[in-house]
């Protein structure tokens, strides 16, 4: 909440490793513990599962808690948990069966968080982000099939929601006074955002748009339908937040109105930038015939309504900026984007991520997963340029490092009795770090041609009085193992 994502990222991974070591991800058959205690342990594990997906941000390599390791059931309904009444609940990837009941509200949250992680993993492969992903070649048929499978998974989850959790005005009025309204808002927020994540590769002007090579291969009709899907779900999501925010203002007039929970800030930011893209390129026309989004409340989508929804996104996010510092940075960034959009009527997101802001008054943030992975596979020319030492005039070297250079030219070590490496030293016999112990010297290469015992010095000991001799075993066929210290005979029991 304070913006220390790097520290939280490490702590969550440590907590998950501890949880797996304690085997809390396994059911305990025949346990004599009360059901409420068992359910509390399950919910703790699932919360770590949730945090793991949130911090991974769609990068599969960052996942610590795998789906196949989750052997416990999903959280049960709240009434059964409060009554300490044991009820059978389905597992994460189980299809609904008669022997197990549906999960509770938090169980549906876990399911939609996991589905959105699948969508983000695929979406980042489509997007023009990390360099190593841009080199990947996608066949149009495979892209369309992957999108269809993920859309089917989202539709299956939406249809599995019970009637009291459907997105209707009546259900919203029932959930607003409840203590669990944050979970209800988050579930529908994540569901609509997952649709936006799935189809945002077709939108122009945003960082997550598809690569030019991919968009050229895809059929035009498929791109148009994908754009309509993303825009329709963004409109539905903004209308949903606007309605919840309005009803909560009436219900809580004397308090700060906080819609959803702390995870809502990035969802609002993405929804607003999709709406600005839709208004700029007029992508809000004819949404009903090209989208599966429940255009909730059936309001007409035009330029004026899109602009109003952008303002409502700012109103929903503004109270969170007073509570969470990380939400404030997102709010300030979104306000600047909207002001720039009003002035120029254009929204074009930067495709490169900056390490830190040059503004001294701004909040300094560590680079996130995007920055790390996008710079992990830089071009060969950039790597060579970064690894090349700066050119220093020889006169400066002689003046500053004169004594060190004279000592370095001394070719004999009085402690080891070894000379400095010769000019014909070859790195294929050992790394450069071992040249001071003779592994790359001429004497060692002669030993390889005619095996004979060679006394080497252990490189890990610093002072001459601590060093002990080691005799490598020259058994036939074991020369390579001997060079890796795999077969050694010591003159003494320990170094």
SVG drawing of the C-alpha trace seen along z (x, -y; Angstrom):
<svg xmlns="http://www.w3.org/2000/svg" viewBox="-34 -22 94 67">
<polyline fill="none" stroke="black" stroke-width="0.4" points="0.0,0.0 3.0,-2.3 4.4,-1.6 7.1,0.8 6.3,3.4 9.8,4.8 9.9,5.7 6.4,7.1 7.4,9.2 10.2,10.8 8.2,11.3 5.3,13.0 7.7,15.4 9.2,16.3 5.8,16.8 4.7,19.1 7.8,21.1 7.2,21.5 3.5,22.4 4.6,25.1 7.2,26.4 4.5,26.7 2.3,28.5 -0.7,26.2 -1.7,26.6 -2.8,30.2 -6.0,31.4 -5.7,33.4 -8.2,36.2 -9.6,37.2 -8.4,34.1 -9.8,33.5 -9.4,29.8 -12.6,27.7 -13.8,26.9 -13.4,23.2 -9.7,23.6 -9.2,25.7 -11.1,23.1 -9.0,20.3 -5.8,22.2 -7.3,22.7 -8.2,19.0 -4.7,18.0 -3.2,20.2 -5.6,18.9 -4.7,15.3 -1.1,16.1 -2.2,17.6 -4.0,14.4 -1.0,12.2 1.2,14.4 -1.0,13.7 -1.2,10.0 2.6,9.5 3.3,11.8 1.3,9.4 1.0,12.1 4.6,13.2 4.5,17.0 8.2,17.0 7.3,15.0 4.7,17.5 5.7,19.3 2.4,21.0 1.5,23.3 -2.1,24.4 -1.2,28.1 0.2,27.7 -3.1,26.4 -4.7,29.6 -7.1,27.8 -10.7,26.8 -11.8,23.3 -13.1,21.1 -16.6,22.1 -19.7,19.9 -19.7,17.3 -22.8,18.6 -21.2,22.1 -17.9,20.5 -19.6,18.4 -21.8,21.3 -18.7,23.6 -20.6,26.1 -18.5,28.2 -19.6,28.3 -17.9,29.9 -16.6,27.3 -15.0,27.8 -11.3,27.4 -9.9,24.7 -10.1,26.4 -12.9,28.8 -16.1,28.8 -19.2,28.4 -20.4,31.8 -23.2,32.9 -21.0,34.2 -19.5,30.7 -21.2,27.4 -20.3,24.1 -17.6,22.0 -18.2,18.8 -17.7,15.3 -13.9,15.5 -13.8,18.7 -15.2,17.0 -12.6,14.2 -9.8,16.7 -11.1,18.3 -11.4,15.0 -7.9,13.9 -6.5,17.1 -8.3,16.8 -7.1,13.2 -3.6,14.4 -4.0,16.8 -5.3,13.9 -2.4,11.6 0.1,14.3 -1.3,14.6 -1.9,10.9 1.8,10.0 2.9,12.4 0.7,10.5 1.8,7.1 4.7,5.0 6.6,5.1 9.7,7.1 12.1,7.5 12.4,11.2 8.6,11.5 8.7,9.4 10.9,12.0 8.2,14.6 6.2,15.4 2.5,16.1 0.3,17.8 -3.1,16.0 -5.0,19.3 -3.2,20.0 -3.8,16.4 -7.5,16.6 -7.8,20.1 -6.0,19.0 -8.3,15.9 -11.4,18.1 -10.3,20.6 -9.7,17.8 -13.0,16.2 -14.7,19.5 -13.1,19.8 -14.3,16.3 -17.8,17.0 -17.9,20.3 -17.0,18.5 -19.6,15.8 -22.3,18.3 -21.3,20.2 -22.0,17.2 -25.2,17.7 -28.1,15.3 -27.5,13.1 -24.0,12.3 -25.0,11.4 -24.5,7.8 -27.9,6.2 -29.3,3.1 -31.2,5.2 -28.1,7.2 -26.0,4.0 -28.6,2.5 -28.5,5.7 -24.7,5.8 -24.0,2.2 -25.1,2.3 -23.3,5.7 -19.8,6.0 -18.8,8.1 -19.6,5.5 -15.8,5.0 -15.5,8.6 -18.6,8.3 -17.2,5.2 -13.8,6.7 -15.1,9.9 -17.0,8.0 -14.1,5.5 -11.7,8.3 -14.1,10.1 -14.5,7.0 -10.8,6.2 -9.9,9.7 -11.9,9.1 -10.2,5.8 -6.8,7.5 -7.7,10.2 -8.6,7.9 -6.5,4.8 -3.8,6.0 -6.1,4.6 -6.4,1.1 -4.2,-1.6 -2.0,-4.0 -1.6,-1.9 1.5,-0.2 -0.1,3.2 -1.1,3.2 -0.1,6.0 3.1,6.1 2.9,4.7 3.8,8.1 1.0,9.8 -1.6,7.2 -0.7,7.4 -1.4,11.2 -4.7,11.1 -7.9,10.7 -9.4,7.2 -12.8,8.4 -11.2,10.2 -9.3,7.0 -12.5,4.9 -14.5,7.3 -11.6,7.4 -11.7,3.6 -15.4,3.7 -15.1,6.3 -12.5,4.2 -14.4,1.0 -17.8,2.6 -16.4,4.1 -14.6,0.9 -17.9,-1.0 -19.7,1.7 -17.1,1.5 -17.1,-2.3 -20.9,-2.3 -20.7,0.3 -18.3,-1.7 -20.3,-4.9 -23.4,-3.3 -21.7,-1.8 -20.0,-5.1 -23.3,-7.0 -25.2,-4.6 -22.4,-4.5 -22.3,-8.3 -26.0,-8.3 -25.4,-5.5 -22.2,-7.0 -22.6,-10.7 -20.2,-11.5 -17.4,-9.1 -14.9,-8.7 -16.5,-6.6 -14.0,-3.8 -15.3,-1.6 -13.8,1.9 -10.5,2.6 -6.8,1.6 -6.6,3.6 -8.9,1.2 -6.4,-1.5 -4.7,0.3 -8.1,1.5 -9.4,-2.1 -6.3,-3.4 -6.6,-0.8 -10.3,-1.4 -9.8,-5.1 -7.1,-4.9 -9.2,-2.4 -12.1,-4.9 -9.8,-7.7 -8.6,-5.5 -12.3,-4.8 -13.2,-8.5 -10.2,-9.5 -10.7,-6.8 -14.6,-6.7 -14.5,-3.0 -17.8,-3.1 -20.1,-2.8 -22.1,0.4 -21.0,2.2 -24.0,4.5 -23.5,6.5 -19.8,7.2 -19.4,7.8 -20.4,10.3 -20.3,7.7 -23.5,7.2 -24.0,3.5 -25.5,3.0 -28.4,0.5 -28.4,0.3 -27.3,-3.3 -26.3,-4.8 -22.6,-5.1 -21.4,-8.3 -18.6,-10.8 -20.3,-12.7 -21.1,-9.6 -17.6,-8.3 -16.2,-11.6 -18.5,-11.4 -17.4,-7.9 -13.7,-9.0 -14.6,-11.7 -16.4,-9.0 -13.3,-6.9 -11.3,-9.8 -14.0,-10.3 -13.8,-6.7 -10.0,-6.7 -9.7,-10.0 -10.7,-8.8 -8.2,-6.0 -5.4,-8.5 -6.0,-9.9 -5.5,-6.6 -2.8,-4.6 0.3,-6.4 0.6,-4.0 -2.9,-4.9 -2.1,-8.6 0.7,-8.2 -1.6,-6.4 -4.3,-9.0 -1.9,-11.9 -0.6,-10.2 -4.2,-9.6 -5.2,-13.2 -2.3,-14.4 -3.2,-12.0 -6.8,-13.2 -5.7,-16.9 -3.4,-16.2 -6.2,-14.4 -8.6,-17.3 -6.0,-19.7 -4.9,-17.7 -7.8,-15.2 -5.2,-12.5 -4.0,-9.7 -0.7,-8.0 0.9,-6.0 4.7,-5.7 6.0,-2.3 9.1,-2.6 9.1,-2.4 11.3,-4.8 13.2,-3.7 12.4,-6.7 10.9,-10.1 13.2,-13.1 10.9,-15.3 12.3,-15.7 8.8,-16.2 7.5,-12.9 7.5,-9.6 10.5,-7.5 9.5,-3.9 11.6,-0.8 11.4,0.8 8.7,3.4 8.5,6.7 8.0,4.8 11.2,2.9 13.2,6.0 12.1,8.3 12.1,5.6 15.8,4.9 16.8,8.5 17.3,9.2 18.8,6.1 20.4,5.9 23.9,7.2 25.1,3.8 23.8,2.3 25.4,5.0 28.8,4.4 28.5,0.7 27.6,1.1 30.4,3.6 33.1,1.6 35.3,-0.2 35.7,-4.0 38.8,-5.0 41.4,-6.5 44.6,-8.2 47.8,-6.2 49.3,-9.2 46.5,-9.3 46.8,-5.5 50.5,-5.9 50.1,-8.8 47.2,-7.3 48.0,-3.6 51.7,-3.7 52.5,-1.7 49.8,0.8 51.0,1.4 54.6,1.9 53.4,4.5 51.3,6.2 54.3,6.5 56.1,8.6 55.8,12.1 56.7,14.3 54.7,15.1 57.1,15.8 54.4,17.7 53.2,20.1 56.3,20.3 54.2,19.9 54.9,17.4 52.4,15.2 50.3,16.7 52.2,16.8 51.0,15.1 49.8,18.5 47.4,18.9 44.2,20.5 40.9,20.0 39.4,23.3 41.2,25.2 39.7,23.1 38.0,19.8 40.1,16.7 39.6,16.7 41.8,19.8 44.8,18.7 46.5,17.7 46.5,21.4 48.0,22.7 45.0,24.4 45.6,22.5 49.4,22.5 51.7,24.3 52.6,26.8 49.0,27.8 48.5,28.3 51.5,30.6 50.0,32.6 46.9,33.2 48.9,34.6 50.9,36.9 49.0,37.5 51.1,37.0 50.3,35.7 50.2,31.9 50.1,30.0 47.7,27.1 46.7,24.6 43.1,24.2 41.9,20.8 39.5,20.0 42.2,19.4 43.7,16.0 46.9,16.1 49.9,18.4 49.8,19.9 46.2,21.1 46.9,22.8 47.3,26.5 48.4,28.6 46.0,30.7 47.0,33.5 44.6,34.2 43.9,37.8 45.3,38.6 43.2,41.7 42.5,42.4 39.3,40.9 38.9,38.6 41.0,35.7 38.0,33.4 36.6,34.3 39.9,33.6 40.0,30.1 36.6,29.5 37.8,30.7 35.5,33.7 38.3,36.2 40.9,34.8 43.3,36.3 44.2,34.2 47.5,34.2 45.6,33.3 42.1,34.1 40.8,30.6 41.9,27.3"/>
</svg>
